[in-house]
Amino acid sequence: MKLLSYSFADDFRHDLLAGISVAAVALPVAIAYAQLAGFDPVVGLYSSILPMVAYAIFGTSRQMIVNPDAAVCAMVAAAVAPLAGGNVELYWSLSVAVTFLAGMFCIAASFLRLGALAEFLSKPILVGLLNGVAISICLGQVGKLFGFSIESKRIIPQLLEIVAKLPQTQIPTLIVGAASLAILFGLARWVPRLPTAPIILIAGGTAVALFGLDRHGVAILGPVPGGLPPLRVPRFPTDDIPSLLGSAAGLALVLFSSGMLTARSFASKGGYEIDADRELAAFGAANLASALSQGFTVTGADSRTAMAVAAGGRTQVTGLVAAATITAVLLFLTGPMRYVPIAVLGALLVFASISLFDTRTLREIWSIDRSEVILAVITTLGVVALGAINGILIAVGLALIRFVKLTARPRDEILGTVDGIPGLHSIARHPNAKTFPGLVLYRFDGPLTFFNSDYFKTRALAAADAAGPELRWFVIDAIPVSQIDTTGLYALRDLRERLEARGTSLMLAGRKAEFLTWFREAGLYRPEHETWILPTLRQALKAYLRAAQPIAPLSQDDL
């Protein structure tokens, strides 16, 4: 983050209010996630201070908040619990150690420039994953609003459990939750500049303190110990290092995948770019900072990032303000926190999750390519039905499948001329396009490599067969062929031999210098290559018309 160029006059007021709002949500959420992972509640706060500072310094996202995450907390617990054997202190130490090692893996990966893996994630998949996270967050808070716990982790069991437990609804809790939601939506609509999160938390805590709502069954956070964590390097038995290394590597992969999806989703909505390799380093620094402050693994936090955006945060100063606010609370205000109702927290997270759900972009994608919407929906359903971690794996898998499909089976076209439109165009998209007897102008929209060379030959020969026995020249537009390997060069040579056997000449148009270099590097260069590689499609068409019998005069538009 470029702190030296920060505009206090334009941005600080927005970042200040957003940072306080983020802290208001992050405080109780961090406590809840610490309990989920099996720690004392205060450990969640330890995990929320220095990581935000580290990410603000090294990260490239303007809006993302790095904080504890439910899915990552569950992974930490699953990795460490068998090694700790019920020893609370060892459990904590191992958790800190695995966080430290995960941070080191992220930093090492950034030096290897492995952040490019994130480029496989397309816009529809990003939108689908964010929508799935929004639904999951919303469903996870229903029990808090109604005053009962939800044990199920999947959408259908969750819905069935919610319906079954409706008779157990705690009416005072429901009133608090519904009132909180009404106030949140009312403030957002009528007074959008107000920091809604701290207002509603303070109002809820005040109501509990004044009217004793906790005595009527309204659940509250309860006591939270104060004080800052000691900074120290984690200690753990050396015998556990092999197990911790494997767990840390997997954890690093998940936290980076999850965090990058969050970062890229919000960057896309915010209209700016992020650097994946620097993000890897930033996630690593954030987890090292968490480990040194006796915290556990952190990643990009969807709900807190959504709160930052909804509250008007503009830069990573929002994260610094949130970290400073949590520090102040740890030092001076842990007492009043005990009165915050759980239902108010649930209402805040429901409110934040609604801002995550993006239907506008889905409609835009639908107007461009309906099959891409299917990718988004599958990703959403994967997150909702199988959980965030499995949803991320599904998203990555879909991205890889999509990449392989686009690269291994690229679009190919037969080109012709269209009256009134200069240049050469696909005859499939222009039914009135004119082709020339004895000539095929063929375009293959992709690199020519080992995984699509057979497909290329099959499609090219099919186009030649369709042209009939009178075919004299088969011209390949080489401009879209951005790369070719040895297998691709052999495929090209085989295609030429097959065509020559039937009396057809194979010609290339474009990238003459590059193709000659590729042939030389592969040891396949022949002097005749100089004559059958022409500079452009236009020159190839002119050369054919000069060599062939007069067919029809070319207009200026044809060329």
MIROVEX-479448 format. One record per residue: y, x, z of N, C-alpha, C in turn; residue in one letter. Coordinates in steps of 0.001 Angstrom, whole numbers, plus 500000, padded with zeros to 6 digits. Atoms other than C-alpha are relative to their C-alpha. Last residue first. Example, Ala and Ser with C-alpha at 12.3 -4.5 7.8 and 13.67 -1.06 7.14 Angstrom:
<atoms>
498810499180499940498940513670507140501090499230500730S
498810500890500000495500512300507800501200500900500000A
</atoms>
This chain:
<atoms>
499946498620499544493385491000450291500945500161501170L
501358499511499765492288487475449513500014501390500619D
500471500454498684495859486251449993498617500524500310D
499422499118498988497008488380447040499526499621501390Q
498599500290499732494583486503444833500521500986501035S
499590500062498589491387488056443586501475499658500091L
498843499195499609490244487208440075500323499811501475P
498862500898499907486734485857439786501183500847500422A
500539501250499461483445487464438922501094498944500069I
498925500909499581484179490475436767499416498661500422P
499475500737501134481006492586436642501114499084500492Q
500791501138500486480636494796439658500617499405498748A
501316499557500475481988498301440315499207498864499372A
499843499066501126485676497352440506498649500366499392R
499509500766501137484904494270442593500245500895498790L
501085500813500565482760496363444903500464499259498755Y
500953499107500676485451498982445397498869499208499381A
499413499557501263488067496314446120499030500880499209K
499982501150500895485821494715448762500579500387498645L
501386500255500413485091498079450370499944498842499015A
500341499023501028488816498906450349498567499823499521Q
499224500318501193489577495661452189499671500969498866R
500664501092500714486744496290454625500733499661498716L
499723501360499530488323499597455589499182498992499200T
499044500098498884487821503395455424500187498592500555P
498651500214500511484606503484453354500972499748501153L
499169500447498885481286504970454478501433499939499501I
500308501394499648478845505089451548500650499548501306W
499676500988501038480385508102449849499705498570500414T
498570499989500292480616510577452709500375498886499030E
499324500864499013477144509577453900501498499923499710H
499718501313500578475862511076450631500668499041500978E
498741500010500774476279514545452130500335498627499428P
500313499637501379473543513814454709501316499936499205R
498958499982501026473962513746458491499439500420498636Y
500386500904501085470952512796460618500981500031498836L
500767499246500978471109515650463139499551499157498821G
501404500406499929472142513253465924499124500774499015A
500505499724498651475478515032466465498525499652500130E
500154498548499826476099515097462701499400500319501372R
501134499553500817475423511374462307499758501495500184F
501237500472499339477715510560465248498773500459499209W
500227499169498815480491512728463767498704499612500689T
500438498698500484480142511008460388499727500955501160L
501394500112500428480270507672462157499483501332499455F
500881500109498840483427508633464026498537499939499587E
500068498704499321485247509924460940499034499947501177A
500709499019500817484401506792458941499836501327500734K
500514498969499094485320504314461684499266501119499236R
499292499708498766485772501554459074499306501057500829G
498558500085500168483646499959456366500685500202501340A
499277500207498749479965500842456076501488499997499709L
498714499329499840477918500428452898500554499691501393M
499381500217498686474262499609452286501272500813500081L
499336498845499391473274499420448603500601499584501341S
498709500297499367470769496773447532500557501250500653T
498919499838500948467938497316445052501372499703500547G
499850501258500744465109495899447172501188500045499063R
501293500336500604463909499272448422500067498709499195A
500117499271501257467554500195448951498693499693499297E
499150500636500998467842497439451548499884500702498656L
500554501330500320464849498614453567500821499325498902R
501204499802500802466028502256453377499386498668499586E
499608499548501326469537501298454547498778500172499102R
499441501136500730468161499248457414500386500418498588L
501111500860500422465987502148458518500500498812499195D
500703499326501094469008504478458515498839499140499481R
499136500068501175471029501997460587499328500660498795L
500060501386500473468168501593463029500839499830498745A
501273500158500698467904505391463262499851498572499464Y
499887499268501274471603505541464098498713499900499188L
499182500783500911471183502797466730500157500679498648G
500820501131500447468300504648468353500767499141499015T
500988499509500963470417507815468469499144498862499455T
500829498916499479473348506037470116498961500384498938D
501326499995500612476211504028468648499219501175500573I
500833498873499600479503502991470231498654499890499305Q
499217499065499194482457500726469428499205501236500410S
501084499155499475480725498908466586500645501148500780V
500462500473498683483520496311466231498889500859500615P
498955499970498969485230498436463506499494499479501352I
500327499065498920482049499088461518501025500004501125A
498711499703499369482262496038459246499735500854501242D
499888500249498559478908496299457508501397500383500472I
498937499231499349478792495985453705500089499580501475V
499988500562498647475594494893451924500964500864500817F
499396499224498912476109495523448198499876499223501315W
499823498622500457473943494364445302500570500894501095R
499140499213499112472490491001446408500059501461499537L
498886499445500762471068489149443409500904500896500843E
500402498759500709467712488644445161501132500641499216P
500822500115501199469183486104447623499747501323499297G
499147499773501177472124486173450013499209499952498705A
499289501241500312469985484551452729500876500150498759A
500944500948500614467625487524452619500713498727499569D
500287499517501355470531489907453251499051499049499281A
498808500267500801471713487842456231499793500458498556A
499961501445500224468175487840457612501211499625499156A
500954500303501074468013491605457074499957498510499714L
499453499498501265471205492028459119499072499686498834A
498909500866500435469960489752461902500579500459498658R
500525501336500328466605491536462222501093499101499452T
500736499930501269468156494995462020499498498624499569K
499058499724501089470724494173464716499275500016498649F
499302501264500254468109492606466999500973500163498831Y
500952500855500718466007495757466646500624498652499657D
500168499499501360469044497892467547499013499152499197S
499732501060500971470009495757470562499774500440498556N
500443501324499557468683497634473599500376498878499036F
501445500170499900468685501122472066499591498577500355F
500716499105499095472310501009470975498533499596500108T
501336499952500601474677499562468380499190501036500772L
500534498651500233477841498537470198498599499913499429P
500467499309498804479067494975469718499554501411499681G
498974499862498966480410492352467337499465500652501270D
500837499991498788478176492861464280500922500338501173F
499376499469498780480150491943461128499046499832501182R
500702500331498750478634491524457667500687500673501183Y
499150499303499031480389491371454294499533499561501389L
499980500532498638477664490383451848500891500903500850V
499352499237498924478138490949448094499870499250501329L
500474498626500001476094489936445017500559500843501139G
501398499800500410478085486787444477499638501476499977P
500093499449501355481377486828446388498549500252499649F
500749498749500050482142484659449415499861500424498539T
500618499631501276484855482035449751499288501336500141K
499902498572500329485754480381453062499211500312498731A
499472499845501365486030476580452970500165501465499609N
500956500516501010483680476163455962500500500170498566P
499164500481501111485936478426458071499082499515498878H
498832500664499424484353479033461478500924499430498932R
500475501034499089480890479788460059501171499226500600A
500258501213500781482425481606457083499464498875500887I
501366500480499863483923484117459468499812498718499193S
500252500890498880487211485516458181498553499505499995H
501373500478500124488599488254455951499613499255501268L
501087499355499290492307488968455559498654499373499715G
500316498605500368495271486825454605498814500525500798P
500085499198498771495077483050455130499635501426499608I
498824500190499166496262480774452300500004500797501293G
498738500215500706492894480483450652501127499751500989D
499557501387499843490168481805452925501348499864499313V
498554500211500095488225484989452160500310498515500093T
499531500379501332484715485748453355501506499836500022G
498571500144500237482854487210456287500284499606498553L
499792499708501414479280486753457498501469499688499700I
499332500928500910479141486889461271499931500514498561E
499881499391501325477331488430464227500485498944499027D
499774500893501135477749487573467915500034500799498709R
498611500315500340476294490006470396500079499061498802P
500015501016501039472710489739471623501426499615499630R
501253499897500740472085492863473684499920499001498855A
500124498692500635475712493210474795498748500097499132T
498888499773500917476573489593475535499839501301499226L
500067500960501100473144488885476996501105500256498975K
501106499604500875473104492071479057499923499072498794V
499627498758500684476548491302480487498913500416499003F
498977500320500986475621487692481269500399501237499204R
500669500718501087472419488772482972500994499679498890I
500787499034500759474356491346484990499286499337498824L
499078499128500723476968488790486047499232501007499139A
499474500743501142474310486231486919500932500879499162L
501079500169500975472545488796489110500462499263498757G
500189498692500644475813489755490829498912499909498934V
498830499734500829476595486092491517499856501322499250A
500107500855501178473052485428492731501164500274499048I
501056499428500837473259488417495056499820499187498726L
499452498791500610476587487137496359498965500641499076I
499075500446501043475084483709496933500628501177499282G
500808500324501175472202485342498777500873499501498853N
500614498756500464474724486923501146499175499745498747I
499033499124500670476889483803501405499344501250499437A
499201499158499125474083481363502172500843500989499221G
500768498844499539471234479870500153500777500923500920L
501399500289499682472362476316499402499278501164500664A
500137501136499087476140476660499578498556499821500452V
499358499687498720476354480139498090499752498887501003V
500738498913499361473815479403495360500569500358501355G
501191500582499391475427476039494589499165501069500701L
499580500834498864478767477737494007498800499431500730T
499586499093498925477176480411491826500407499220501238T
501226499396499469475372477781489754500338500943501158I
500667501003499165478644475848489387498723500564500617V
499224500203498775480545478902488158499303499034500944A
500126498798499180477836479824485663500719499832501331L
501351500062499423477771476216484417499752501228500868I
499901500857498811481543476427483970498640499872500671V
499492499163498920480967479371481622500168499193501290E
501134499264499434478770477147479440500438500908501139S
500675500815498992481720474809479007498800500713500619R
501432499823500233483795477441477233499240499270501105D
500255498802500806487574477237476845498530500119499624I
499357500172501305488451473689477985499755501180499073S
500701501070500723485907473950480803500584499807498597W
501203499375500565487446477276481870499213498985499179I
499574499099501077490822475552482323498789500640499312E
499601500843501139489223472723484294500449500853498821R
501220500547500590487455475237486526500321499121498796L
500571498964500857490763477037487037498706499527499350T
499131499818501171492362473827488306499415501039499043R
500439500884501082489436473006490583500826500196498736T
499181499890501208489895475956492924499424499126498895D
500728500697501062488633475487496485500902499858498779F
500836499096500794490184478176498684499412499310498776L
499128499232500894493042475967499917499218500979499144S
499588500893501082490440473544501289500900500740499011I
501041500021501027488873476384503276500391499115498821S
499961498777500812492109477025505175498989499945498867A
498744499995500752492372473424506384500083501216499077F
500169501017501043488721473387507399501236499977499098V
500884499431501012489275476669509250499716499002498874L
499302498939500724492294475292511106499138500576498875L
499043500643500908490476472094512025500751501033499176A
500734500578501125487575474081513443500923499346498996G
500453498892500836489952476145515577499250499479498786L
498801499563500719491552472949516857499666501165499073V
499755500954501082488102471587517718501240500381499191A
500853499621501136487299474725519729500258499078498811I
501177500845500282490216473894522006499226500500498783P
500032500436501405492493476819523029498751499161499743V
499789501442500137492740476848526844499908499491498561Y
501169500735499528491155480307527369500141498493499781R
500939500266501083493812481872525202498829499139500429M
499783501294500655496398481442527965498994499678498901P
500118501132499089494845484292529983500200498660499320G
501378500498500051494338486752527125499810498802500927T
500128501456500121498097487010526730498569499490499940L
499182500851499130499346490432527806499620498521500037F
499327499360498877497387493393526485500603498999500983L
500971499287499171494832491729524248500646500593501251L
500787501016499285497491489305522988498980500667500919V
499159500564498939499837492152522155499239498961500806A
499840498982498961497077493921520245500813499473501168T
501259499990499243496238490721518372500056501034501117I
500057501228499197499894490387517361498733499958500843T
499078499841498867500110494021516227499955498775500917A
500578499010499093496994493595514073500878500197501236A
501136500628499330498377490366512571499360500963500994A
499456500936499011501709492064511847498874499326500772V
499441499195498915499889494934510153500586499121501092L
501089499469499194497763492504508130500500500835501158G
500610501142499310500850490621506925498871500464500905T
499276500056498727502432493981506121499519498794500802V
500883499618498906499650493997503530500734500169501327Q
500495498629500070501963492108501182499075500262501182T
499762499386501301503178488604500286499403501393499866R
500037498544499944502063486290503073500105500612498618G
498951499349500767503154482684502480500029501505500058G
498811499836499157501221480828505187501106500781499306A
499433501318499728498650479551502658501285500095500820A
499412500509501235498080483096501419500687498665500247V
498864499137500345497537484529504899500724499478498765A
498915500342499083495361481541505859501241500830499692M
499466501289500429493244482056502747501154499573500894A
499207499720501192492857485708503693500627498715499470T
498752499393499557491798484611507163500880500409498830R
499183500993499304489226482177505772501333500581500448S
499504501077500858487856484569503164500962499074500725D
500213501270499296487561487659505353500628498868499200A
498955500947500346487135490861503329499686498634500586G
499858500084501450484727493069505245501157499058499700T
499013500949500509484053494168508807499987500026498477V
499706499950501436481170495841510617500969498905499575T
501144500086500904481319496151514406500487499830498566F
500208501285500648483897497309516945498779500018499103G
501129500699499383483954500193519408499801498584499453Q
499441500861498961487420501398518327498942499093500624S
499311499145499032485903504329516415500630499191501130L
500993499279499197483473501951514719500671500855501077A
500659500958499107486230499601513577499010500704500910S
499040500359498961488290502488512197499390499023500988A
499898498839499114485253503791510317500954499701501151L
501193500007499154484734500264509001499930501228500903N
499924501112499057488315499994507738498795499980500930A
499055499643498944488178503472506187500087498897501049A
500580498948499179485032502564504252500902500382501154G
501030500645499164486522499287503085499334501037500906F
499298500786498985489595501214501907499021499280500916A
499494499087498972487477503825500128500684499237501115A
501158499430499306485571501117498268500451500923501137L
500460501031499065488860499377497489498776500487500774E
499172499897498796490145502611496010499627498942501029R
500380498757499317487216502586493614500823500218501265D
501291500143499325487743498916492741499603501254500763A
500766498818500407491451499257491984498690500007500777D
500427499120498914493142495859492226499165501134499421I
501253499278500175495175493858489702499685500830501245E
499874498546499940497857491175490094498623500628499906Y
499450499403501200498350487489489263500234501495500081G
498659499489499745497944485959492725500636500693498808G
499117501135499726494979483758491753501441500469500189K
499939500807501211493254486715490144500944498824500186S
499153499261500935494101488951493091500165499217498702A
498617500224499596492705486279495418500964500767499100F
499682501418500129489402486214493564501461499742500345S
499759500307501399489312489977493090500361498539499803R
498801499316500482489766490672496793500323499610498565A
498822500589499370487249488045497906501274500608499435T
499897501356500529484649489166495393501215499299500583L
499434499912501332485396492747496335500121498632499348M
498573499728499935484870492007500016500654500067498643G
499302501152499443481519490345499486501504500215499996S
500129501105500954480228493046497173500774498787500485S
499146499710501154481630495775499424499939498864498979F
498602500166499599480220494199502595500940500312498840L
499643501401499787476841493673500940501474499848500335V
500066500723501272476471497160499500500476498567500168L
498861499563500816477676498815502702500035499252498673A
498818500649499463475211496738504733501235500370499191L
500027501402500391472349497827502521501231499250500459G
499840500044501453473333501469502923499991498563499494A
498595499776500321473866501017506671500247499952498501A
499247501215499682470432499455507139501461500151499604S
500401501062500929468744502319505309500786498725500229G
499500499648501329470742504933507218499646498918498979L
498591500351500087470124503184510550500575500314498622L
499881501462500081466363503268510074501455499580499837S
500540500500501279466424506977509249500139498490499841P
499147499713501158468870507710512141499390499501498680I
499677501236500716466896505920514865500792500248498715D
501219500539500605465166509064516140500284498759499159D
500181499431501342468615510602516655498746499471499307T
501170499117500091469223508230519581499802500504498570P
501239500761500146472770506810519500498848500982499886F
501166499191499623476350507858520189498758499124499938R
501204500679499511479422506385518490498867500972500296P
501036499921501042482554508550518238498731499347500549V
501017498962499832485242507430520682498989499923498870R
500352499428501302488446505407520881498988501123500208L
499927498532500056488567503310524062499564500493498620P
501283499276499975489200499601523446500215501513500064P
500341499399501287492490497954524452498700500793500091L
500050498550500071492815495633527446499562500500498641G
498908499323500679492074491974528127499802501504499959G
499489498802499317488958489940528952501057500714499171P
500141498873500916488695486447527384500553501240500697V
499379498698499684488109483454529639499698501065498953P
500369499416498707487205480091528039500593501386500185G
500488498638500153487337479155524365499530500606501314L
498931499019500150487594475404524953499409501403499930I
500389498599499827485221472466524521501185500923499742A
499456499219501121486687468985524989499707501474500247V
501011499583500974484327467169527367500516500774498810G
500483501187500715486791465140529439499053500396498859H
500770500797499035487350467909532003499450498733499363R
501304499371499835488338470189529102499127499244501000D
500944500538500982491091467706528291498614500621500128L
501367499738499557492850468605531538498949499460499051G
500735501254499798496074466874530533498545500209500408F
499231501065499348498593469692530821499149498803500378L
499482499571498703496382472726530183500702498862500741A
501117499790499079494361471066527412500514500337501395V
500572501311499678497489469715525709498840500123500982A
499088500658499059499158473123525939499450498640500422T
500155499377498689496153474807524313500870499356501050G
501305500359499449496188472296521459499775500584501381G
499975501419499627499948472618520897498669499575500619A
499189500119498783499760476414520998500031498548500476I
500754499395498899496890476380518526500762499895501312L
501074500916499610498666473873516251499170500571501140I
499454501238499439501897475841516181498881499116500502I
499628499824498594500114479169515772500552498735500640P
501117499588499144498316477909512663500426500236501447A
500774501099499427501152475906511069498933500451500994T
501323499381499770503633478704510537499077499025500718P
500366499766498607506502476492509244498629500673500103L
499586498670499557507619476962505643499615500294501444R
500943498944500389505581474019504333500375501391500499P
499265498809499527507535471399506320499164501239499674V
498601500324499758506596468085504672500828501193500480W
499374500819501035503281468769502979501509499879500195R
500092499319501289501951471687505017500723499218498901A
499075498874500008503262470115508231499994500714498652L
498634500522499981501505466830507469501033501113499950G
499689500475501343498280468553506455501417499441499927F
500025498880500942498194470564509669500374499556498592L
498779499219499807499273467629511831500067501145498996I
498870500809500462496563465371510402501314500776500122A
500013500015501465493957468100510802501185499225499444L
499633498663500470494941468660514429500037500059498473S
498551499854499840494895464931515143500474501358499494A
499362500818501026491400464686513675501519500107500083A
500220499415501315490160467610515775500712499226498903G
499266498729500077491730466399519037499868500605498607V
498573500336500034490508462839518457500842501265499869I
499702500510501332487023464080517581501483499662499869L
499995498851500917486934466155520776500361499568498590T
498777499204499779487983463135522860500093501208499076P
498790500667500482485256461054521129501272500792500292I
499192499961498781482327463445521594501399499508499629Q
498605499612500154480044462464518727500750499892501320T
499644499104498892476413462236519853501475500417499949Q
499918500752498737475820459136517668500388500865501199P
498768500788499914476788461346514670500071499144501261L
499294499772498739473939463740515469501304499205500124K
500848500322498849471480462528512828500764500104501310A
500220501459499967474173462461510117499198499610501230V
498719500638499671475252466005510956499833498495500106I
499777499819498568471635467200511040501304499338500437E
500917500871499275470936465711507631500225500100501501L
499565501382500186474056467326506191499112499026500764L
498750500200499272473177470685507701500462498546499899Q
500276500152498566469559470459506536501261499776500823P
500711501266499802470862469811502994499613499812501464I
499172501174500184473518472545503104499256498685500270I
499966500370501407471561475379504659500624498622499840R
499216499037500763472119477105508012500134499639498529K
500511499708501354470943474452510459500948500911499241S
500892498837499996471941474710514132499552500403498600E
500839500124501193474959472422514166499174501271499893I
500360498774500700476579472009517588499110499693498802S
501412499636499820478298468849518771499705501257499173F
500398499720498626481913467868519465498520500247500198G
500661501166499417482819466078516259499464500262501402F
499096501152500022485397468586515016499407498779500692L
498908499755499065483346471589516098500951498815500069K
500479500173498634480265470153514394501094500224501026G
500114501436499698482157469782511132499565499770501433V
499053500402498956483239473443511111499873498539500409Q
500277499321498743480270474924509247500897499583501133G
501179500609499364480583472336506504499724500622501364L
499678501374499610484134473475505719498827499336500726C
499112499950498839483254477162505721500270498595500518I
500780499521498849480288476563503422500854500050501262S
500870501092499554482352474453501017499231500403501243I
499148501059499442485065477129500815499162498834500525A
499590499570498668482473479888500360500852498924500662V
501153500118499110480974477969497467500320500410501420G
500200501422499728484389477541495861498810499778500927N
498955500395499061485036481255496213499885498518500347L
500325499479498679481675482016494612501035499585501031L
501147500700499426482276479683491685499667500485501395G
499543501330499600485752481070491017498864499236500668V
499103499836498859484430484625491004500475498650500525L
500834499688498843481521483658488761500858500172501251I
500723501193499539483850481927486307499142500256501230P
499112500988499397486179484986486253499250498733500439K
499074500698500879483421487496485534500826498980500770S
499807501344499462481806489952487924501080499283499202L
500985500901500592480504492971486025500238498549500410F
499490500513501263483726494841486808499008499058499315E
499328501283499784482565495148490432500509499390498702A
501001501060499959480090497826489401500644498630500168L
500078500640501320483080499974488440498957498894499970A
499297501279499962483537500631492165499965499267498676G
500947501098500172480865503277491816500673498636500088L
499396501014500879483474505956491267499028498869499688R
500876500072501169481283508670492823500475498960498988L
499888498710500669484132509439495234499132500050498743F
498702499981500672484294505709496062500210501323499268S
500105500738501260480564505688496756501325499999499246A
500749499169500942481010508421499382499896499319498633A
499108498913500406483738506357501064499298500917499004I
498958500544500876481532503262501093500924501101499495C
500605500297501303478545505197502472501052499475499021F
500191498726500686480738506623505257499375499796498622M
498704499528500464481876503127506221499899501312499246G
499659500838501152478282501939506357501359500402499435A
500744499498501159477505504918508608500289499175498746L
499465498690500374480267503978511069499308500524498738F
498691500262500602479184500329511124500628501293499503T
500307500480501343475579501401511716501287499634499263V
500480498913500857476785503510514631499731499527498581A
498847499169500334478857500724516198499583501112499036V
499165500810500887475871498418516022501236500764499562S
500615499980501323473641501121517477500820499196498988L
499838498670500565476019501581520412499417500093498595S
498602499824500369476225497850521100500202501347499314W
499724500936501089472466497438521047501424500171499491Y
500522499361501210472036500559523185500275499124498775L
499145498865500314474342499047525810499548500706498727E
498692500468500445472546495705525744500898501154499577V
499022499191499257469008497122525891501399499688499462N
499457500749498875466805494290524583500995500761500842G
501035500399499040464654496540522391500531499290501233G
499431499974498650467673498166520748498994499593501066A
499897498624499506465840499081517540500465500053501445L
501339499412499783464645495537516772500045501411500579P
500745500596498894468164494143517439498608500602500185A
499921499216498773469978496572515149499110499466501116V
500346498591500188469273495428511610499833500742501316A
501373499879500486469108491672512264499567501451499874A
500922500403498941472237491758514412498547500179499572A
499964498958498972474159493732511817498995499681501100V
500744498848500509473039491335509091499961501128501028M
501422500332499929474188488324511137499141501161499502A
500394499953498584477576489929511644498507499710500161C
500167498584499668477810490551507882499588500167501458V
501209499510500661477204486860507194499736501457500345A
501213500578499410479714485701509807498738500584499384A
500506501041500899482506488055508755498649499520500520D
501423500340499867484615490265511018499631498817499110P
500319500533498681488033491123509577498494499800500120N
501309499450499643489768492657506564499723499646501454V
500094499656498590492634490445505362498573500455500284I
501264500111499287493287490336501639500100500483501444M
500154501152499119496806489633500392498776500050500901Q
498783500333499273498281492547498500499745499000501121R
499713501425500028494933493973497479501242499712500828S
499155500317501153495029497726496855500266498506499852T
500429501048500918493669498969500170500981499742498875G
500802499525501133494352502356501791499670498938498960F
499600498677500492497153501806504312499291500356498697I
498612500100500454496778498051504867500474501321499410A
499994500611501321493013498557505009501419499889499457Y
500587499082500979493315501046507849500034499402498601A
499043498914500218495704498814509806499477500953498922V
498906500545500802493453495784509355501052501058499711M
500410500211501397490451497828510488501106499425499127P
499920498789500830492431499069513543499482499790498570L
498702499333499907492952495577514969500077501193499055I
498966500662500793490219493044514198501320500748499957S
500326499860501429487013494753515311501098499457499098S
499984498567500316488359495253518839499800500220498497Y
498587499632500098489067491513518859500152501487499709L
499471500558501237485434490773518059501462500332499802G
500363499058501063484406493151520813500480499484498647V
498894499078500236486362490945523264499685500997498885V
498949500529500883483819488153522885501093501008499663P
498985500644499186480988490269524339501126499530499091D
499103499135499243478464491023521638500834499184500978F
500597499606498731475386489226520255500852500933500839G
500687498719500161476357489035516581499385500507501297A
501070500166500982477169485325516845499184501281499863L
501091500696499299479135485989520046498819499792499059Q
500571499034499067481223488542518180498834499379500761A
500908499149500759481655486027515373499386501095500870Y
501202500756500359483088483459517804498996500874499258A
500770500230498770485509485957519324498697499277499678I
500620498719499651486636487091515897499163499877501260A
501105499795500930487224483465514931499270501300500332V
501195500760499597489263482841518098498808500198499069P
500354499820498584491661485720517414498762499197500385L
500920498876499838491577485656513605499557500182501447A
501348500374500433493089482168513357499006501104500321V
500365501218499277496209482826515427498605499523499628A
500456499632498657496304486373514108499552498777500783A
501304499360500139496479485068510547499440500373501363V
500973501064500315499312482700511480498594500571499870S
500216500745498751501230485527513189498969498898499771I
500778499154499096500754487668510093499705499319501321G
501394500020500445501908484838507807499124500826500929A
500567501315499686505113484364509813498529499930499605L
499999500169498547505869488070509738499351498679500388L
501152499277499456504823488473506093499899499846501513D
501227500685500413507246485744504979498764500673500619H
500026501304499327510154487133506989498719499243499666R
500441499882498614509284490655505867499933498661500710F
501390500310499663509274489956502140499689499899501495D
500650501061500768512749489794500632498670499535500594D
499125501159500182514984491691503067499275498845499331A
499887500765498758512253494022504255500820498732499796F
498718500708499929511440495125500709500048499147501262S
500088501360499456508632497676500908501391499395500133Y
499235500874500886509082500691498633500022498554500485S
498681499421500222508082503248501278500861499116499109L
499095500381498929505228500995502438501412500515499744L
498805499202500124503456501320499103501029499559501046K
498809500838500000500000500000500000501243500874500000M
</atoms>
